[in-house]
Amino acid sequence: MSYNRIHRRVKPALIRLLLAVMTLFLMPGIVHATEYANPNKKLLSDVTAITAGEWAVYAVKKDGSVWVWGGTRNSGLIGNGYSVPSDSPVQMKMDGAIAVASGTKHALILKKDGTVWATGSNDDGQLGLDSTPDRTVLEPLQVKSLRDIEAIAAEGNQSLALQADGTVWQWGRADRVNTPSFMPVKVEGLPLGKSIAAGYGSAMMLDDKGDVHVWGTMLYETSPDKLRKPTILSGLMETTEIVSSGQRAAALTEDGTLWTWNNSKLYPTPGKLLHPTRVLQAEGVQKIAGGTGSSFSLIKDDGTVWMWDSYWDKPTYAAVQVPGIENALDIANSQFQGHYALLENGTVLKWTVDSSGTPSGLEPVKAPIHVQVNDETLRLVIPPIILENVSYVPLRGVFESVGATIEWNQGNFTGVVKKDDTIIEIHALSESIRLNGKSLPDELKPKMIHGVTMVPLRFISETLGAEVKWNSESNTIHIRIP
């Protein structure tokens, strides 16, 4: 049925109501902090490593903590015990971390004691925890069968680990032929390895001789004869580093040249399988990074960052410089969260790429804003955000911290907050709010962000008689309630 026919049959008022419901609740994250000027000047700092998956970005700090932003609802990618995405960094429930690897709906964390932990979806066994499918873990749990691990990798719904003895372990949906493995299984037919990389339907290992070994589903057909056992990639000189990005892969060789190729074709794409092609404008490279689409990035000896996209089959590829970046130490690429560079000073820069492949929009990653109520730091579902110079905090977290009760009716999207003689009525559809039966002005209206009700700080002060202060040094909102 066409829109015009519907429009003639349905009353305009009903259409407006339907559009309001769709806008507020069927499109999670309709309000993003990054769409507005943010007076928060404090940057995410003390970062030692960064990595990214399709939907989330991870930063490991000097103290072994992991900070995450992005994610999707009900995925567990954030690993903080909640199922809500975040536009700014939030701390994962993890310490002692040295590396993170992320697939589509799960993340692996390597701790300095050699243990591996996992969070997120387990629908294909990619967490390596047990044989329970369709299980989602909201904070990291240990993969108990693994010990003495030196490296981890993840892509799609598969996971890899490299043990200190050089053996490679694999679990989850490794290919389209075999059934998923819910526990780590040793990959047979490989020599001892020194690094690993995971792609869509394929995996790689680099051995001590500099040879690259590739295995997995090579073509998008699912018949067993399309499954390739570990095979040495030909056409490369001694390789020093390997990375993967979706179906594509790249390698840095000892002579300083950079090469890219198709590792698998899980859906029809251009390019030959396992046929390395030279990447130009990529001399003096010290580090390369893949991602989850077809984009790659690199750091040169002078600390500049370059990138290229390898989707289309070409005789050669050429890297382009990301302007404005110097002294880079690490890089990461996310299909849906952008591209990142870690600088020598421990801060992180983000940029995007337009349809022509041109990098633009370079900006620093801001530190999260913290909230203290009566000197107690709150653990919130998502951090406070600043929209049009107005600070918003999660209503539930703040009010429950002072003993208020909250009753929420999911059927009509209304809520009632009670604290002593104070009664607050919230109507999320209309973004209206009433205090003890009286309507409050527009500047005190709540906003729905990623499905979380957020209220202005002024709302807290006026409804609870609170004193609110901002500490720029600690990036903390201090709320004192009598």
N, C-alpha and C positions, 0 to 999 in steps of 0.2 A: 504494500500500500504506500502511495506517495505521501510526502509531507503535506502537499496541498489538500489532499482528501482528508487527512487527519485534522488539519487546521479548520476545515469547514465543519467538522463534526464535534470538536471539543471546544468548550468555552475557553476564551482567552485567560480567564483567571486560573483555571485548572492547569493550563499550559505553563503559566508563570510559576505555579506551585511545584509542578514536576521539574522544571528547570532548576528551581532553587534547591530541591532535594538532590538532584544529580550533581549540581555544582558543589554542594557542601559535603556530601557523603559518598558518592560513587566515584569521586576522583580524589584519592588520598593525596595529601600534601599539596593542596591547591594554593597554599600560601608558603612561600619559601623565603628564608631569611636572606638568601643571596640576591633576591630581587629588589632589595631596598638598601639604601645607604646605612651602614652599620658603624656607629661611633666607637665600637669596641676596637681599640688599637693594639691590644695585646695579642701576640702571635703564638701559635703552637711552637714549642721550643724543646730543646734537649732531645731531639729525635736522632736516632742512629741508623734506622733502616725504614724503608717504605715498600709496600707492595699493594696490589689491587686485584680484585676480581671483576666480574661483570657489573656488580651492583654496589660494592663496598670498597673502601680504601682503608688501609691499616698502617699505622705508624708505631714503631717500637721505640721506646724512650730508653735513656741511659739506665734508668732504675729498673728496667725489665717490664715495665707496664706497657699495655697495648691500648692505643686510642683509635677509635673506628668512627667513620661517618659514611652515610649512604644507607645501604640495606633496603630491604623490602618488608612489608608487613608479614608477620607470622613465619619468618624464615630463620631466625636465630643467628643471622650473619653478624649482628653486632656483638653478641656474646655477653651481654650485661644483665641477662635475666628477664629482659622485656622483649616483646615482639613488635616494637615500634621503630621505624626508621628515624634517622637523625640527620639534620642538615649540617650540624657542627660536631666536632669530635666528642665522643663519650668514651669512658673508660670501660674496657672489657674486664670481666672478672677473671683476671689472670696476672700472675707475677712471674718473674724469672724468665721471661720470653727473650729469645734472640732472633726468631724469624717467624713469619706468617706466610701461608699460601692459601689462596682462595679460589674456589670453583664458582659455579653458578649459584648454588644455594647452600654452600658449606664452607667452612674455613678450618685449616689445620694450624696449630701453634706448636713450634719447637721450643722447648725450654733448654736452658743451659746445662741441665742435668741429663740431657739426651732423651728425655721422654717426649711423647707426642700427645697433644690434646686436640679435641675436635668439637665444633659447635655448628649448629644449623640443621639442615634436612638430612634424613637418612633413608630417603625413598629408594635409593639404589645401593645402600650399604656403604656409602662414601665416608661415613664417620668411623667405620671400623670398630664399632662398639659391641654389636651383637647381631643376632639374626632377625631383629625386629624391624620390618619395613614401615614406611609411612610414619616414622617417629621424628619429631622435631625437638632438638635440644637447644635451649635458650641461653645456656652458659657452658663453657668448655668442660668436657669430661675426658678422662685419660683413655688413650688407646693402649690398654694394658698389655697387649701381646708384643709391643715394640719397646726395645731398649737400645741404648747406645746409637741413637740416630744422629746423623750429621747434616742431613739435608732433607727437605720436604718439597713436594710440588703437587699442584691440584689444577684441574681444568674440567669444566662441565661437571659431571658427577663421578669423576674418578680421582683417586688419591695415590700418591707415590711417596716412598721414603727410602733414603739411602743409609744403610747401616755403616758403622765404623769399619767393619770388615770388608766393605766394598760390595756387599750384596744389595739387591734392589727388591723392595716389597711393594705390592700393588693391591688395591682393593676398590670396591665400588663398581661403577659401570665402565669397565676398561675398553670395551668394544661393543659392536652391535651383533656379535655372533654368540658369545658365551653369556650365560646368565650372570648377573652381578655377584660379586663376592662380598660378603658382609664382614669378613675378617681379612687382615693382611695376609697375602700369599706370596711366597718367594717367586720371582720371575726366573725361570730356568733358561738356559742357553745363552747366558751373558757372562763375559769375563768380569773381573772386579772393576767397579766404577768409581769415579771421583765426582761426578755431578749428574743431575737428572733434570728432566723437563717433561711436563704433561701437556697434551693437546687434546682437541676434540677427537675422541676415538683412536688416539695414538699416543705413544710415549717414546721418550728418548733417554739414552744414557751415554755419557762421555767416559771412555776408559782412560787408563794411564798412558796409553800409547797415542792418544789424540784421535782415536777412531770414534765415530758417532754411530750408535746402534739404535735402530728404529723398529718398533713393532706396533701391532694393533690392526684395526680395520682400515684398509687403504681406500676402499671405494664405498659408495653409498649403498650398494647392494648388501644384503645381510646373509648371503650364502657363505658356508664355511670356507669355500675355496678363496674367498676374498680376504680372509684373515691372514696377516703376515706375521710369521715368527720373527724374533730378533734378527735383523739384517744390517750389515755394515753399509753405511751411506758412502757411495763412491763419488769421486769428482772433487774431493776436498783435500787440501794439504793438512798437516797436523793441526787439529782444532784445539782451542784453548777455552772456549765458552759456548754454551748452547742455550737457546731460549725458544719458547713457543708462543704463538698467538692464534688461538682458534685452530684452524686447519693448517696454518702456515708455521714455518720454523725458520730460525736464523742461526748462523754460527760465525764466530770470530776465529780466524786461523792465525797460526804462529807468525806468518809473514805480514800480519796487520790488515789483511783484507777481510771483507764482510760479505756473507753469502746468505741467500734466502731461497726457500723452496716449499712445495706442497708436501706435507707429511701424510695427509689424508684428504679424501673427498667424500664427506658424509652427505653432501648434496652437490648437485652438478655445479662446478666452478671451473673457471679457466685454469690453465696451467698443467704441466706434466707432474707426475708423482716422482718424488725423490730426485729432482733434477735441479741442482743448485745453480742460482743465477747471481752474478756479481752485483753488489750495491755500490754505486759510485758516491763520491763526495763523503767517503767514510774512511778516511785515513787517520792514523794516530788515535785509534779507538781504545779506550781502557775498560769500558763496560757497556753491555747491551741489555735491553729489557724487552720482553714481549708483552702480551696482554691477553685480551679475550676476544678481540675482533680480528683485524688484520694489520693493526698498527704496531710499529716497533719504534723504540727510541734508543739513543746511544749517548754516551759521554765521551768526549775527546780528551786528550792529554791536557789541553788548556782549560778544562773545566766547563767548556761550552756544551750545550745539549742540542742534538739533532734528531730528526725522526723521519720515517718514511712509511708509506702504506703499500703493502705487497699483495693486495687483493687481485689486481688485474695481472694477467700473464704478459710480461714484457721481456725484451732481450736484456735490458738492464733496468735497474732501479737507482734513483738518486735521492740521497738524504737532503733535507732542508733544515737550516738552522732555526731553532726557537730563539727569537731575539730577546735580549734582556736578561739572560741567565749566565752567570759566571760561578766558578768554584762549586760546581755540582758534585755530589758524592754518590747519589743513588737516584734512580728513576723508576716510575711505575705508570702503567697505562690501564685505564678502565673503560670498557665500552660505553658505559652509561654515566660515569662519574668524572670523566675528563682525564687529563694527563698531569703528572706531578714530577717535581724534582726536589731532592733533599740537598740543601746547601751545607757548606762547611760549618756555618754557625749554628746548625741544628734546627733551622726553620725550613718550611716547606712552601714551594710555589706551585700554583695550579695554572693550567692554560687549557684552551679548547682548540679544536681544529674545524675550520669551515668546510663547506662542500667541495671546495677546490683543493683541500689539503693544506691550507695555509694556517700556521699556528697564530693564535691571537688571544687577547683577553688575559694576559698574565696578571696574577694577583696572589697575595700571600694567604695561607690558610690561618684563620684566626683561632685563638685559644678558646675553649669553652667558658661560658659564664657559670659561676657557682652561686648557690643560694644558701645562706645561713639564716635559720630562724632561732632566735634566742640563743645564739652562739653554737647551735647544732647544725652541721653541714648536712643538707638533705640529699638523698639519693633519688633523683627524679627520673621519670620515664624518658623525657627528652630535656635537654638543657634549655634555659631561658633563651629567648630570641629578642631581637630589636627590630621592629617594623616601623618605618617612618619616624624614627627617634623615640618610639614608645616601647618600653621594655615589657615583655609578656612572660609570665611564668605559668607552669602547670597548676591549675586550680586544685586538683585532688591532692597533689603532693604537699602543697603549702597548708591547706586547711586541715588535712588529716594530721599533720605534724603538731597542731595545736589542739587536737582532740575533737575536731568537728566530725560530724557524721554526714555522709553523702549518699543519697538515694538516686539512682539513675534509671530512667525508663527508656530502654532501647527502642521500644515500639514507637514512641512519639518524640524521641530525642529531647526529653526534658529531664531536669535534675533539680533536686532540693538539697541545699546545704544548711545544716543546723549547728549552731554554736551558741550555747547559753540561750539568751533571748533573741538572738539574731537568726533570721530565716531568709535564705537567698534562693530565689527561683530562677532557673536558667532555661531558656528556650533556644536550643541550638539552631533550629531551622531559621528563625528570624534574627538570630544573634542578639536577642534581647535579654535583659536581666532585671529582676525586681528585688528590692531590699525591704523586707518587712511590709510587703504589699505595694510599695511605691516604685515606679519605674525610675531607672537611673539614666543619666545622659549618655549620648552616643559614645563619648570618649571612654566610657567604662565598659563598653560592650565586649563580650568574649569573642575569641576566634577559634575555629577548629583547624588544627594543624596536625597532619598525619593522624587524624582521628582523635586527637587529644584536645581537651578544652583548655585553652590558654586565656588568662585574664591579665589586664594591665596592672602594673605595680600600684598605681593610684587606687585601683579597686581594692587591693589588699589593705591599704592604709585607711580608706574611708569606711570599709565594712568592719574591720577589726580594730580600728583605732591604732594601727601599727605605725611605728617610726621606721622609715626606709632610708638606707644610706648606701652609697656606691663606693667601693674601694677599688680604685683603678690599679693599684699595685698587685693585689691578689685576684683581680677580675671577679670580685665577689659582691653580690647583693646581700646586704645585711638587713634583716627584718627583725625588729624587736616588738613583740606583742605583750602588752601588760597583762 
